[in-house]
Amino acid sequence: MVAGPVVKGGLAWALTAGYLALTAVRLGLSARHWRLAESLAEPTETAARGVSSYAGGEIPASAGMTEGVPAGVAEGASAGVTQGASAGTTEKAPAGMTDRASAGVTASDDGMITVLQPILSGDPGLPQVLAANLRNHPEARFCWLVDVDDAEGRAITERLAGAAERVRVVLCPPCPELTNPKVFKLVLGLHGCETELVAVLDDDTELPPGALTRASAALTHADLATGLPWYRPGGGPWSALVAGFVNGNALISYFALPGEPLSINGMFYLTSRTALARAGGFESILDRVCDDLELARRFRSAGLRLAQTTITHPVATQIRDAAAYRRLMHRWLVFARRLGTTSATPALTLLVLLPSALPLAALTAAALAGSGAAVAAAAASVAVKVLAGQRLRAALTPEVPRRFVAEYLADWLLPVQAAAASVLPGRIEWRGRRLRIVDGALR
């Protein structure tokens, strides 16, 4: 009696078997590549002091390049910003504005890394995350890039900067049209940067103690080092679904692929001004939406090396409602679609793109065939993937939360959301702005 339904749902059974096989391969490769990355990331004596082979050397003139900057951006970046402005000062980037306070200082041995953080208020956890990063990295300088008209963001950053030396607050003018608002701020921040090593850190991301030292160690064999994000489940079901999506898929997406990364995690990465200049600088991606992917492409085109490290860092964002969840997932999957259309490889297709579509395809085939057993098998296969992934994460990244229901539901929602991103790939909402995308650029 069992043979009939199995034959009747033959396609569904084949798709489910293929999904389980790919899941096993992804988990095995992720574990292998994690161990390899771990072995390469042991801090050297130099990196342990927070510096790399670049530190102490002369910064080439091209490191501060402004070639190709749209009119007004370079001027806004340099006007009113004092080179070497001291910690705890606030500066205004646009021409004609004066410093609220400034005090020149020289580079110290203790602060060989500058952390650039584009900041936008609105999340209730912002003050706690910024303060945690200051505590976790007493050796680093911080440059907080805040919109001049963001009253809440200014109040938060100026209060924290006043109590912490080594923090520079830059007040940024309105972002020009057809310009990535995050990259616009990074251009402004880099122009006032004195250190050779530069980290980019999102304002909802907490960097654990030792992360900059470990990333510095990775720069002994690469030109840019990036970390692995995980989400702290916030309050409510929508934050839980985002956490389920990220925590359930980040490890086996970033680490399953062989060779050098195709993209980077834009929430945190460390590089040098020299490498940035060779890649064209942030200026070269000012009109690009997927800044992490586009920067990675420019690094690879310039012959520079990317390193995916085992540094894990929590992200804390409150997703207020279904609309916010929909906007966030749509934006992420539009970005993922850009990766798939510009940097597709057989490995990316087989190990990342295809597995997300197979369970829904198997479920649909089983339902059309009228096979209850095949439907149950398709549903169970996703449960197997979630449980096996959680077991691997328990061994490699025990700090990452494991929430079965959220991860299970997120895996079923993913192919539907990816399909929507493919049907409507030209528009996203980001940082309070509606953006139109044409071939990866703002138009």
C-alpha positions as a Markdown table, in Angstrom:
| # | Residue | x | y | z |
|---|---|---|---|---|
| 1 | Met | 0.0 | 0.0 | 0.0 |
| 2 | Val | 2.9 | 2.3 | 0.5 |
| 3 | Ala | 4.5 | 1.8 | -2.9 |
| 4 | Gly | 1.6 | 3.5 | -4.7 |
| 5 | Pro | 1.9 | 6.9 | -3.1 |
| 6 | Val | 5.7 | 6.7 | -3.4 |
| 7 | Val | 5.5 | 6.1 | -7.1 |
| 8 | Lys | 2.7 | 8.6 | -7.5 |
| 9 | Gly | 4.8 | 11.4 | -5.9 |
| 10 | Gly | 8.0 | 10.3 | -7.5 |
| 11 | Leu | 9.1 | 13.8 | -8.4 |
| 12 | Ala | 8.4 | 15.1 | -4.9 |
| 13 | Trp | 10.4 | 12.3 | -3.3 |
| 14 | Ala | 13.3 | 13.0 | -5.7 |
| 15 | Leu | 13.3 | 16.7 | -4.8 |
| 16 | Thr | 13.2 | 15.9 | -1.1 |
| 17 | Ala | 16.1 | 13.4 | -1.4 |
| 18 | Gly | 18.1 | 16.0 | -3.4 |
| 19 | Tyr | 17.4 | 18.6 | -0.7 |
| 20 | Leu | 18.6 | 16.3 | 2.1 |
| 21 | Ala | 21.7 | 15.4 | 0.1 |
| 22 | Leu | 22.6 | 19.0 | -0.5 |
| 23 | Thr | 21.9 | 19.8 | 3.2 |
| 24 | Ala | 24.5 | 17.2 | 4.2 |
| 25 | Val | 27.0 | 18.5 | 1.7 |
| 26 | Arg | 26.5 | 22.1 | 2.9 |
| 27 | Leu | 26.9 | 21.2 | 6.5 |
| 28 | Gly | 30.0 | 19.2 | 5.9 |
| 29 | Leu | 31.6 | 21.9 | 3.8 |
| 30 | Ser | 30.7 | 24.6 | 6.3 |
| 31 | Ala | 32.3 | 22.7 | 9.1 |
| 32 | Arg | 35.5 | 22.0 | 7.0 |
| 33 | His | 35.8 | 25.6 | 5.9 |
| 34 | Trp | 35.1 | 26.9 | 9.4 |
| 35 | Arg | 38.0 | 24.9 | 10.8 |
| 36 | Leu | 40.3 | 26.1 | 8.0 |
| 37 | Ala | 39.3 | 29.8 | 8.6 |
| 38 | Glu | 39.8 | 29.3 | 12.3 |
| 39 | Ser | 43.3 | 28.0 | 11.8 |
| 40 | Leu | 44.3 | 31.0 | 9.7 |
| 41 | Ala | 42.8 | 33.5 | 12.2 |
| 42 | Glu | 45.2 | 33.0 | 15.2 |
| 43 | Pro | 46.3 | 36.5 | 16.2 |
| 44 | Thr | 50.0 | 37.1 | 15.6 |
| 45 | Glu | 52.1 | 39.2 | 17.9 |
| 46 | Thr | 51.7 | 42.2 | 15.7 |
| 47 | Ala | 48.0 | 41.8 | 15.3 |
| 48 | Ala | 47.5 | 41.3 | 19.0 |
| 49 | Arg | 48.7 | 44.9 | 19.4 |
| 50 | Gly | 45.9 | 46.0 | 17.2 |
| 51 | Val | 48.0 | 46.7 | 14.1 |
| 52 | Ser | 49.0 | 45.0 | 10.9 |
| 53 | Ser | 51.9 | 45.2 | 8.6 |
| 54 | Tyr | 50.4 | 48.5 | 7.3 |
| 55 | Ala | 50.6 | 50.2 | 10.7 |
| 56 | Gly | 53.5 | 52.4 | 11.3 |
| 57 | Gly | 54.2 | 52.7 | 7.6 |
| 58 | Glu | 53.5 | 55.7 | 5.5 |
| 59 | Ile | 50.0 | 56.0 | 4.2 |
| 60 | Pro | 50.1 | 56.5 | 0.4 |
| 61 | Ala | 48.7 | 59.7 | -1.0 |
| 62 | Ser | 46.1 | 57.7 | -2.9 |
| 63 | Ala | 44.6 | 56.4 | 0.3 |
| 64 | Gly | 42.5 | 59.5 | 0.6 |
| 65 | Met | 41.6 | 59.6 | -3.1 |
| 66 | Thr | 38.5 | 61.6 | -4.1 |
| 67 | Glu | 38.6 | 60.9 | -7.8 |
| 68 | Gly | 35.2 | 60.2 | -9.2 |
| 69 | Val | 33.3 | 61.7 | -6.3 |
| 70 | Pro | 30.0 | 63.4 | -7.3 |
| 71 | Ala | 30.1 | 67.2 | -7.1 |
| 72 | Gly | 29.7 | 68.4 | -3.5 |
| 73 | Val | 30.5 | 65.1 | -1.9 |
| 74 | Ala | 34.3 | 65.5 | -1.6 |
| 75 | Glu | 33.9 | 69.1 | -0.6 |
| 76 | Gly | 31.4 | 68.2 | 2.1 |
| 77 | Ala | 33.7 | 65.4 | 3.3 |
| 78 | Ser | 36.7 | 67.7 | 3.8 |
| 79 | Ala | 35.3 | 71.1 | 4.6 |
| 80 | Gly | 34.9 | 71.6 | 8.3 |
| 81 | Val | 36.6 | 68.4 | 9.3 |
| 82 | Thr | 39.8 | 68.8 | 11.2 |
| 83 | Gln | 42.4 | 66.1 | 10.4 |
| 84 | Gly | 43.1 | 64.5 | 13.8 |
| 85 | Ala | 40.1 | 66.0 | 15.5 |
| 86 | Ser | 40.1 | 64.7 | 19.0 |
| 87 | Ala | 38.0 | 62.1 | 20.6 |
| 88 | Gly | 34.8 | 63.3 | 22.0 |
| 89 | Thr | 34.4 | 66.1 | 19.5 |
| 90 | Thr | 31.6 | 66.8 | 17.1 |
| 91 | Glu | 32.3 | 67.9 | 13.5 |
| 92 | Lys | 30.1 | 69.1 | 10.7 |
| 93 | Ala | 30.9 | 67.9 | 7.3 |
| 94 | Pro | 29.3 | 70.4 | 4.9 |
| 95 | Ala | 31.1 | 73.5 | 3.8 |
| 96 | Gly | 30.3 | 76.6 | 5.8 |
| 97 | Met | 29.6 | 74.8 | 9.1 |
| 98 | Thr | 32.0 | 75.2 | 12.0 |
| 99 | Asp | 33.3 | 72.7 | 14.5 |
| 100 | Arg | 31.4 | 72.6 | 17.7 |
| 101 | Ala | 34.7 | 71.6 | 19.4 |
| 102 | Ser | 38.0 | 70.5 | 18.2 |
| 103 | Ala | 41.4 | 69.6 | 19.6 |
| 104 | Gly | 44.3 | 68.3 | 17.5 |
| 105 | Val | 45.9 | 65.1 | 18.7 |
| 106 | Thr | 48.5 | 62.8 | 17.2 |
| 107 | Ala | 48.1 | 59.2 | 16.4 |
| 108 | Ser | 48.7 | 57.0 | 19.5 |
| 109 | Asp | 50.1 | 53.5 | 19.7 |
| 110 | Asp | 46.8 | 52.4 | 21.3 |
| 111 | Gly | 44.4 | 53.4 | 18.5 |
| 112 | Met | 45.6 | 52.0 | 15.2 |
| 113 | Ile | 42.1 | 51.1 | 14.0 |
| 114 | Thr | 39.3 | 53.5 | 13.3 |
| 115 | Val | 35.7 | 52.1 | 13.3 |
| 116 | Leu | 33.4 | 54.0 | 10.9 |
| 117 | Gln | 29.8 | 53.8 | 11.9 |
| 118 | Pro | 27.0 | 55.3 | 9.8 |
| 119 | Ile | 24.2 | 56.0 | 12.4 |
| 120 | Leu | 20.5 | 56.5 | 12.0 |
| 121 | Ser | 18.3 | 56.8 | 15.1 |
| 122 | Gly | 15.0 | 55.0 | 15.5 |
| 123 | Asp | 15.9 | 51.7 | 17.1 |
| 124 | Pro | 15.5 | 51.7 | 20.9 |
| 125 | Gly | 18.6 | 49.6 | 21.4 |
| 126 | Leu | 21.0 | 52.1 | 19.6 |
| 127 | Pro | 22.5 | 53.7 | 22.8 |
| 128 | Gln | 23.2 | 50.3 | 24.3 |
| 129 | Val | 24.9 | 48.9 | 21.2 |
| 130 | Leu | 27.1 | 52.0 | 20.7 |
| 131 | Ala | 28.1 | 51.9 | 24.4 |
| 132 | Ala | 28.9 | 48.2 | 24.3 |
| 133 | Asn | 31.2 | 48.7 | 21.3 |
| 134 | Leu | 33.1 | 51.4 | 23.2 |
| 135 | Arg | 33.5 | 49.1 | 26.2 |
| 136 | Asn | 34.5 | 46.1 | 24.1 |
| 137 | His | 37.2 | 47.9 | 22.1 |
| 138 | Pro | 39.0 | 50.4 | 24.3 |
| 139 | Glu | 41.9 | 50.3 | 21.8 |
| 140 | Ala | 40.0 | 51.6 | 18.8 |
| 141 | Arg | 38.9 | 55.0 | 17.6 |
| 142 | Phe | 35.3 | 55.5 | 16.6 |
| 143 | Cys | 33.9 | 57.8 | 14.0 |
| 144 | Trp | 30.1 | 58.1 | 14.3 |
| 145 | Leu | 28.5 | 59.5 | 11.2 |
| 146 | Val | 25.1 | 61.1 | 12.0 |
| 147 | Asp | 22.7 | 63.1 | 9.8 |
| 148 | Val | 22.8 | 66.7 | 10.7 |
| 149 | Asp | 18.9 | 66.7 | 10.9 |
| 150 | Asp | 18.8 | 63.5 | 13.1 |
| 151 | Ala | 18.1 | 65.2 | 16.5 |
| 152 | Glu | 17.8 | 61.9 | 18.4 |
| 153 | Gly | 20.9 | 60.4 | 16.8 |
| 154 | Arg | 22.9 | 63.6 | 17.6 |
| 155 | Ala | 21.8 | 63.6 | 21.2 |
| 156 | Ile | 22.7 | 59.9 | 21.7 |
| 157 | Thr | 26.1 | 60.1 | 20.0 |
| 158 | Glu | 27.1 | 63.4 | 21.6 |
| 159 | Arg | 26.2 | 62.2 | 25.0 |
| 160 | Leu | 28.3 | 59.0 | 24.6 |
| 161 | Ala | 31.1 | 60.8 | 22.9 |
| 162 | Gly | 31.4 | 63.3 | 25.7 |
| 163 | Ala | 32.2 | 60.5 | 28.1 |
| 164 | Ala | 34.6 | 58.7 | 25.9 |
| 165 | Glu | 37.8 | 60.0 | 24.5 |
| 166 | Arg | 38.7 | 58.7 | 21.0 |
| 167 | Val | 35.2 | 59.2 | 19.6 |
| 168 | Arg | 34.6 | 61.6 | 16.7 |
| 169 | Val | 31.0 | 62.6 | 15.8 |
| 170 | Val | 30.6 | 63.8 | 12.2 |
| 171 | Leu | 27.4 | 65.6 | 11.3 |
| 172 | Cys | 26.6 | 64.7 | 7.7 |
| 173 | Pro | 24.7 | 66.9 | 5.3 |
| 174 | Pro | 21.6 | 65.5 | 3.5 |
| 175 | Cys | 22.5 | 62.6 | 1.2 |
| 176 | Pro | 22.4 | 63.7 | -2.5 |
| 177 | Glu | 20.0 | 62.1 | -4.9 |
| 178 | Leu | 21.0 | 58.8 | -6.5 |
| 179 | Thr | 23.5 | 58.1 | -3.8 |
| 180 | Asn | 23.7 | 55.3 | -1.3 |
| 181 | Pro | 23.2 | 56.9 | 2.1 |
| 182 | Lys | 25.4 | 54.5 | 4.0 |
| 183 | Val | 28.3 | 54.9 | 1.5 |
| 184 | Phe | 27.9 | 58.6 | 1.4 |
| 185 | Lys | 28.6 | 58.7 | 5.2 |
| 186 | Leu | 31.6 | 56.4 | 4.8 |
| 187 | Val | 33.1 | 58.8 | 2.3 |
| 188 | Leu | 32.7 | 61.6 | 4.8 |
| 189 | Gly | 34.2 | 59.6 | 7.6 |
| 190 | Leu | 37.2 | 58.3 | 5.8 |
| 191 | His | 38.4 | 61.8 | 4.9 |
| 192 | Gly | 38.9 | 62.5 | 8.5 |
| 193 | Cys | 40.5 | 59.2 | 9.3 |
| 194 | Glu | 44.1 | 59.2 | 10.6 |
| 195 | Thr | 44.7 | 55.4 | 11.0 |
| 196 | Glu | 45.6 | 53.0 | 8.2 |
| 197 | Leu | 43.3 | 50.3 | 9.3 |
| 198 | Val | 39.6 | 51.0 | 9.0 |
| 199 | Ala | 36.6 | 49.0 | 10.1 |
| 200 | Val | 33.0 | 49.5 | 8.9 |
| 201 | Leu | 30.4 | 48.6 | 11.5 |
| 202 | Asp | 26.6 | 49.0 | 11.3 |
| 203 | Asp | 24.9 | 50.8 | 14.1 |
| 204 | Asp | 22.9 | 47.8 | 15.1 |
| 205 | Thr | 25.9 | 45.5 | 15.3 |
| 206 | Glu | 27.8 | 44.7 | 18.5 |
| 207 | Leu | 31.4 | 43.7 | 18.0 |
| 208 | Pro | 32.5 | 41.3 | 20.8 |
| 209 | Pro | 35.8 | 41.8 | 22.6 |
| 210 | Gly | 38.9 | 40.7 | 20.6 |
| 211 | Ala | 37.1 | 40.9 | 17.3 |
| 212 | Leu | 39.3 | 43.7 | 15.9 |
| 213 | Thr | 42.4 | 41.9 | 17.0 |
| 214 | Arg | 41.3 | 38.7 | 15.2 |
| 215 | Ala | 40.3 | 40.6 | 12.1 |
| 216 | Ser | 43.7 | 42.3 | 12.1 |
| 217 | Ala | 45.3 | 38.9 | 12.2 |
| 218 | Ala | 43.3 | 37.9 | 9.1 |
| 219 | Leu | 44.8 | 40.9 | 7.3 |
| 220 | Thr | 48.2 | 39.1 | 7.4 |
| 221 | His | 47.0 | 36.9 | 4.5 |
| 222 | Ala | 44.1 | 39.1 | 3.1 |
| 223 | Asp | 43.2 | 42.7 | 2.3 |
| 224 | Leu | 39.8 | 42.7 | 3.8 |
| 225 | Ala | 38.4 | 40.5 | 6.6 |
| 226 | Thr | 34.7 | 40.2 | 7.3 |
| 227 | Gly | 32.6 | 38.5 | 10.1 |
| 228 | Leu | 29.6 | 36.4 | 10.5 |
| 229 | Pro | 26.4 | 38.0 | 11.7 |
| 230 | Trp | 23.8 | 36.5 | 14.0 |
| 231 | Tyr | 20.6 | 38.1 | 15.3 |
| 232 | Arg | 19.5 | 38.5 | 18.9 |
| 233 | Pro | 15.7 | 37.6 | 18.8 |
| 234 | Gly | 13.9 | 40.8 | 19.6 |
| 235 | Gly | 10.4 | 41.1 | 21.0 |
| 236 | Gly | 7.5 | 40.0 | 18.8 |
| 237 | Pro | 7.1 | 37.4 | 16.0 |
| 238 | Trp | 8.6 | 39.6 | 13.2 |
| 239 | Ser | 12.0 | 40.0 | 14.9 |
| 240 | Ala | 11.9 | 36.3 | 15.7 |
| 241 | Leu | 11.4 | 35.5 | 12.0 |
| 242 | Val | 14.3 | 37.7 | 11.0 |
| 243 | Ala | 16.5 | 36.0 | 13.6 |
| 244 | Gly | 15.4 | 32.6 | 12.4 |
| 245 | Phe | 16.3 | 33.5 | 8.8 |
| 246 | Val | 19.8 | 34.9 | 9.6 |
| 247 | Asn | 20.8 | 32.5 | 12.4 |
| 248 | Gly | 19.5 | 29.4 | 10.5 |
| 249 | Asn | 21.3 | 30.2 | 7.2 |
| 250 | Ala | 24.3 | 32.5 | 7.8 |
| 251 | Leu | 26.8 | 29.8 | 8.6 |
| 252 | Ile | 25.9 | 27.4 | 5.8 |
| 253 | Ser | 25.6 | 30.3 | 3.3 |
| 254 | Tyr | 28.9 | 32.1 | 4.1 |
| 255 | Phe | 31.0 | 29.0 | 4.8 |
| 256 | Ala | 29.7 | 26.3 | 2.4 |
| 257 | Leu | 31.2 | 27.9 | -0.7 |
| 258 | Pro | 34.8 | 26.9 | -1.6 |
| 259 | Gly | 37.5 | 29.4 | -2.3 |
| 260 | Glu | 37.5 | 33.1 | -1.7 |
| 261 | Pro | 34.2 | 34.8 | -0.7 |
| 262 | Leu | 32.0 | 36.2 | -3.6 |
| 263 | Ser | 30.7 | 38.9 | -1.3 |
| 264 | Ile | 31.3 | 40.2 | 2.2 |
| 265 | Asn | 29.1 | 40.9 | 5.2 |
| 266 | Gly | 28.6 | 44.6 | 5.1 |
| 267 | Met | 27.6 | 44.7 | 8.8 |
| 268 | Phe | 31.3 | 44.4 | 9.8 |
| 269 | Tyr | 34.5 | 44.3 | 7.9 |
| 270 | Leu | 38.1 | 45.5 | 8.4 |
| 271 | Thr | 40.4 | 46.7 | 5.7 |
| 272 | Ser | 43.2 | 49.3 | 5.1 |
| 273 | Arg | 43.1 | 52.6 | 3.4 |
| 274 | Thr | 45.7 | 51.4 | 1.0 |
| 275 | Ala | 43.5 | 48.5 | -0.1 |
| 276 | Leu | 40.5 | 50.7 | -0.3 |
| 277 | Ala | 42.4 | 53.2 | -2.6 |
| 278 | Arg | 43.5 | 50.3 | -4.8 |
| 279 | Ala | 39.9 | 49.2 | -5.1 |
| 280 | Gly | 38.7 | 52.6 | -6.0 |
| 281 | Gly | 37.5 | 53.7 | -2.6 |
| 282 | Phe | 34.0 | 54.2 | -1.3 |
| 283 | Glu | 33.6 | 56.9 | -3.9 |
| 284 | Ser | 33.5 | 54.2 | -6.6 |
| 285 | Ile | 30.3 | 52.7 | -5.2 |
| 286 | Leu | 28.4 | 55.8 | -4.2 |
| 287 | Asp | 25.6 | 55.1 | -6.6 |
| 288 | Arg | 25.5 | 51.3 | -5.9 |
| 289 | Val | 22.8 | 49.8 | -3.7 |
| 290 | Cys | 24.5 | 46.6 | -2.7 |
| 291 | Asp | 27.5 | 48.3 | -1.2 |
| 292 | Asp | 29.0 | 45.1 | 0.3 |
| 293 | Leu | 28.7 | 43.1 | -2.9 |
| 294 | Glu | 30.0 | 46.0 | -5.0 |
| 295 | Leu | 33.0 | 46.6 | -2.8 |
| 296 | Ala | 33.8 | 42.9 | -2.8 |
| 297 | Arg | 33.7 | 42.9 | -6.6 |
| 298 | Arg | 36.0 | 45.9 | -6.8 |
| 299 | Phe | 38.5 | 44.3 | -4.4 |
| 300 | Arg | 38.6 | 41.1 | -6.5 |
| 301 | Ser | 38.9 | 43.1 | -9.7 |
| 302 | Ala | 41.9 | 44.9 | -8.2 |
| 303 | Gly | 43.5 | 41.6 | -7.3 |
| 304 | Leu | 42.9 | 42.1 | -3.6 |
| 305 | Arg | 42.0 | 39.2 | -1.3 |
| 306 | Leu | 38.9 | 38.7 | 0.8 |
| 307 | Ala | 38.8 | 36.6 | 4.0 |
| 308 | Gln | 35.7 | 35.2 | 5.7 |
| 309 | Thr | 36.6 | 34.9 | 9.3 |
| 310 | Thr | 35.0 | 33.0 | 12.1 |
| 311 | Ile | 34.3 | 36.2 | 14.1 |
| 312 | Thr | 30.7 | 36.2 | 15.0 |
| 313 | His | 28.9 | 39.3 | 16.0 |
| 314 | Pro | 25.3 | 39.9 | 17.3 |
| 315 | Val | 22.9 | 42.2 | 15.5 |
| 316 | Ala | 20.1 | 43.8 | 17.5 |
| 317 | Thr | 17.2 | 45.3 | 15.6 |
| 318 | Gln | 13.6 | 45.6 | 16.6 |
| 319 | Ile | 11.2 | 44.7 | 13.7 |
| 320 | Arg | 8.0 | 46.5 | 14.7 |
| 321 | Asp | 5.4 | 45.0 | 12.4 |
| 322 | Ala | 4.7 | 42.9 | 9.3 |
| 323 | Ala | 5.4 | 45.8 | 7.0 |
| 324 | Ala | 8.8 | 46.4 | 8.4 |
| 325 | Tyr | 9.6 | 42.7 | 8.2 |
| 326 | Arg | 8.4 | 42.6 | 4.5 |
| 327 | Arg | 10.5 | 45.6 | 3.6 |
| 328 | Leu | 13.7 | 44.2 | 5.3 |
| 329 | Met | 13.4 | 40.8 | 3.7 |
| 330 | His | 12.6 | 42.2 | 0.3 |
| 331 | Arg | 15.6 | 44.4 | 0.4 |
| 332 | Trp | 17.9 | 41.6 | 1.5 |
| 333 | Leu | 16.6 | 39.3 | -1.2 |
| 334 | Val | 16.9 | 41.9 | -3.9 |
| 335 | Phe | 20.5 | 42.2 | -2.8 |
| 336 | Ala | 20.9 | 38.4 | -2.9 |
| 337 | Arg | 19.4 | 38.4 | -6.4 |
| 338 | Arg | 22.0 | 40.9 | -7.5 |
| 339 | Leu | 24.7 | 38.5 | -6.2 |
| 340 | Gly | 23.1 | 35.6 | -8.1 |
| 341 | Thr | 22.9 | 37.6 | -11.4 |
| 342 | Thr | 26.4 | 39.1 | -11.3 |
| 343 | Ser | 28.5 | 36.5 | -9.5 |
| 344 | Ala | 26.8 | 33.2 | -10.1 |
| 345 | Thr | 29.0 | 30.2 | -10.0 |
| 346 | Pro | 28.0 | 26.5 | -10.1 |
| 347 | Ala | 28.9 | 26.2 | -6.4 |
| 348 | Leu | 26.7 | 29.3 | -5.5 |
| 349 | Thr | 23.8 | 27.9 | -7.5 |
| 350 | Leu | 24.1 | 24.4 | -6.1 |
| 351 | Leu | 24.9 | 25.1 | -2.5 |
| 352 | Val | 23.0 | 28.3 | -1.7 |
| 353 | Leu | 20.4 | 29.2 | -4.3 |
| 354 | Leu | 18.9 | 25.8 | -5.2 |
| 355 | Pro | 18.5 | 24.4 | -1.7 |
| 356 | Ser | 16.2 | 27.3 | -0.7 |
| 357 | Ala | 13.8 | 26.5 | -3.5 |
| 358 | Leu | 13.7 | 22.7 | -3.3 |
| 359 | Pro | 11.4 | 22.1 | -0.2 |
| 360 | Leu | 8.6 | 24.3 | -1.7 |
| 361 | Ala | 9.0 | 22.6 | -5.0 |
| 362 | Ala | 8.8 | 19.2 | -3.4 |
| 363 | Leu | 5.8 | 20.2 | -1.4 |
| 364 | Thr | 4.0 | 21.5 | -4.5 |
| 365 | Ala | 4.8 | 18.4 | -6.5 |
| 366 | Ala | 3.6 | 16.2 | -3.7 |
| 367 | Ala | 0.3 | 18.1 | -3.3 |
| 368 | Leu | -0.3 | 18.0 | -7.1 |
| 369 | Ala | 0.4 | 14.3 | -7.1 |
| 370 | Gly | -2.0 | 13.8 | -4.1 |
| 371 | Ser | 0.7 | 12.0 | -2.1 |
| 372 | Gly | 0.3 | 12.6 | 1.6 |
| 373 | Ala | 3.4 | 10.7 | 2.4 |
| 374 | Ala | 5.5 | 12.9 | 0.1 |
| 375 | Val | 3.9 | 16.0 | 1.6 |
| 376 | Ala | 5.0 | 14.7 | 5.1 |
| 377 | Ala | 8.5 | 13.9 | 3.8 |
| 378 | Ala | 8.9 | 17.4 | 2.3 |
| 379 | Ala | 7.8 | 19.0 | 5.6 |
| 380 | Ala | 10.1 | 16.7 | 7.6 |
| 381 | Ser | 13.1 | 17.4 | 5.4 |
| 382 | Val | 13.1 | 21.1 | 6.4 |
| 383 | Ala | 12.9 | 20.0 | 10.1 |
| 384 | Val | 15.9 | 17.8 | 9.5 |
| 385 | Lys | 17.8 | 20.6 | 8.0 |
| 386 | Val | 17.0 | 23.0 | 10.9 |
| 387 | Leu | 17.9 | 20.4 | 13.5 |
| 388 | Ala | 21.1 | 19.4 | 11.8 |
| 389 | Gly | 22.1 | 23.0 | 11.3 |
| 390 | Gln | 21.4 | 23.7 | 15.0 |
| 391 | Arg | 23.6 | 20.8 | 16.0 |
| 392 | Leu | 26.5 | 22.1 | 13.9 |
| 393 | Arg | 26.0 | 25.7 | 15.3 |
| 394 | Ala | 26.0 | 24.3 | 18.9 |
| 395 | Ala | 29.5 | 23.0 | 18.2 |
| 396 | Leu | 30.9 | 25.9 | 16.2 |
| 397 | Thr | 28.9 | 29.0 | 17.3 |
| 398 | Pro | 27.3 | 28.1 | 20.7 |
| 399 | Glu | 26.6 | 31.8 | 21.3 |
| 400 | Val | 24.1 | 31.9 | 18.4 |
| 401 | Pro | 20.5 | 31.3 | 19.5 |
| 402 | Arg | 18.7 | 28.2 | 18.3 |
| 403 | Arg | 15.0 | 28.6 | 17.8 |
| 404 | Phe | 13.4 | 25.7 | 15.9 |
| 405 | Val | 10.0 | 27.2 | 15.1 |
| 406 | Ala | 11.3 | 30.5 | 13.9 |
| 407 | Glu | 14.0 | 28.9 | 11.7 |
| 408 | Tyr | 11.6 | 26.3 | 10.4 |
| 409 | Leu | 9.0 | 29.0 | 9.4 |
| 410 | Ala | 11.7 | 31.2 | 7.9 |
| 411 | Asp | 12.9 | 28.4 | 5.6 |
| 412 | Trp | 9.4 | 28.0 | 4.2 |
| 413 | Leu | 8.9 | 31.7 | 3.7 |
| 414 | Leu | 12.3 | 32.2 | 2.0 |
| 415 | Pro | 11.4 | 30.9 | -1.5 |
| 416 | Val | 8.2 | 32.9 | -1.6 |
| 417 | Gln | 10.1 | 36.1 | -0.5 |
| 418 | Ala | 12.8 | 35.3 | -3.1 |
| 419 | Ala | 10.2 | 35.0 | -5.8 |
| 420 | Ala | 8.7 | 38.3 | -4.8 |
| 421 | Ala | 12.2 | 39.9 | -5.0 |
| 422 | Ser | 12.6 | 38.5 | -8.5 |
| 423 | Val | 9.2 | 39.8 | -9.7 |
| 424 | Leu | 9.8 | 43.3 | -8.1 |
| 425 | Pro | 13.6 | 43.7 | -8.1 |
| 426 | Gly | 13.6 | 47.4 | -9.1 |
| 427 | Arg | 12.4 | 49.1 | -5.9 |
| 428 | Ile | 13.4 | 48.9 | -2.2 |
| 429 | Glu | 12.8 | 51.0 | 0.9 |
| 430 | Trp | 15.9 | 51.7 | 2.9 |
| 431 | Arg | 16.8 | 54.2 | 5.7 |
| 432 | Gly | 13.5 | 56.0 | 5.2 |
| 433 | Arg | 14.0 | 56.4 | 1.4 |
| 434 | Arg | 12.3 | 54.8 | -1.6 |
| 435 | Leu | 15.0 | 53.8 | -4.0 |
| 436 | Arg | 14.8 | 52.6 | -7.7 |
| 437 | Ile | 17.4 | 50.2 | -8.8 |
| 438 | Val | 18.7 | 49.6 | -12.4 |
| 439 | Asp | 21.5 | 47.2 | -12.9 |
| 440 | Gly | 22.6 | 47.5 | -9.3 |
| 441 | Ala | 22.7 | 51.3 | -9.4 |
| 442 | Leu | 20.3 | 54.0 | -8.1 |
| 443 | Arg | 18.4 | 55.7 | -10.9 |
